[in-house]
Amino acid sequence: MKVYLVHHVDALPAEKDPQRHISPMGREQADRLGARFKALGAAPVRILHSDKQWTIDTAECIAAALGTADKTVKAAYPVNTGDPLAPFLAEIAAAGGDVMMCGHVDYLLRAASKLVCGDESRKVVEFKPGNGTAVCLEGKGSDWVITYAWRQDHAPG
């Protein structure tokens, strides 16, 4: 099983768009992520996102590229800074296939750490230089490894 952790792409500032949809640069980032995931054969049974518009837009763009637009859903639990990981880990265990989470850096960092080493406070990955970074983990139960990570600055110029 694979778990894809995706840091949301660039969003418009609140002064321009109070809902903070993704920016034109964010659309390019999301399109690159979608193309990259498609080339790597990603096939999540579920693409989760937070309640923030920029994570919804990120998830929907990636899903469109993968032909899985019907797989996006708002997580039924909070996925922001400091929120508990247990509901996400339970969802992974029950998913019956690969899961993608389009979310926020703190939650994604802690989720990767909890899966890989069992300790959410021990950092095992970094989501730099920022928006549109993705990490793929593979495993089950308490046996997970990082199989790849991809950053926007890895994209061809």
N, C-alpha and C positions, 0 to 999 in steps of 0.2 A: 504494500500500500504506500501511496505517496501523499504527502501533505505539502502544499505550496503556500508559502507565506509571502504575501505581496504588500509592500508598502505602497499606499495610494500614490497616484501621480499628482502633478502640480495642479493647484486649484486657483481660481480667481480670488483676488482679495475681497474681503467682506464689503469694502467701500464700493466696489464695482458690482458685486453680486452677493447680496446677503445670504443666499443659500449656498454659495461657494461651489458652483459647478466647476468642472475641470476647465482649465485654460486651453487655448490653442496648443501651447507647448505640452500640456498634460494629455491632450488628445494624441499628439505625436508619440508621447511616451507610452500611452496605453496601447496604441496601435503596434508599436515595436514589441511590447510585452506580449500582446496577443499573437503576433507573428512568430515570436521566439518560442512561446509555449506550443503553438501548432507545429512548428518544425521539430520540436522535441517529443511530439506525440502525447502531450498532456491531454488527459481525458477525465477531468474531475466529475464526480457524480453530483457534487454540490459546490457552488461558488458562494461563499458567505461574505457578508460585508457588514459594517457598522451602520448606524442610523445617519451618518453624515453624508451629505450629497456627493462629496468628492470620492468617497469609497464606493458609493452606489454606481457612480459614473465609471469608475475604474473597473469594477466588476462587470458591468454591462458591456464595456468595450472589449474586454478580454473574452467574455462569453460569446460575443458576436463573432470574433475572429476564430473561435474554436467551434462555432456552430452549435453552441449550447446555451442559447439565450434563455431557455426555459429552466436552467439550472441555478440561476442567481436567486438568492434569498437573504433577507436581513436576518442576522443571527438573533435567535430568540432570547439572548442574554446580552448584557453589556460587554463590549470589547474595547474599552478605553483604558487609559492609564490607570493602573492599580486595580482593575477589575479582576475577579478570580478567574483562573484558567480552567478549573474543574469542569464547567459546562462544555467548553470547547473540547477538552480531552475526551469527555464522555461522547460527544458527537463524533469525534474521529473514530473512536472505538466501535460505534454503532453504525457507521456510515455505509459499510459494505462496498467501499470503493474509495478512490482518491478524493481528497477534499482540498479546496483552495479557500484561503481567508485573505480578503483585501481589507487591510486595516491600518492601524496606527502603530508607530514604531515601538513604543514601550510594550504594548501587548504582544506584538510579533516577536520581539527580542526575548521576552519572558517565555513565550510558548516554545520557541526553538530551544531555549536552555532547558526547560522542563522535559521536553521530549528527549533531547540528546543526552543529558547528564542527570536528570532527575532533580535539578536544583534551579529554580527559575531566577535566582539571583546571580548565578554564575554565567556570564556572557560567553556564548559560543559562536555568535555571528555578529556582524555589524551591517546596518542598513545605511551605508554611505555610498556616494555623496548625497544621498537624499531620495527624493521622490522617484518611484518606479523601480525600486530594487526588489528582486525576488530571490527566494531561497527555496530549494526543494529538499525535503527530507524523505527518507524511505525507511520503512520498518513496520513494526507492530508491537503492541504491548509496551514494554519498557526497553525495547531494543531498536533504537533509531540512529541513523547516520545522516549527515548532510551529503547529498549526492551532487549538488551544484548550487552555485549562486550566480546571479547575473545583475549587473548594474547598468544604468543608462549610459554611463561613460564607456561601457563595453561595446555599445552599438557603433556600427561603422559611421564615420563622419560624413 
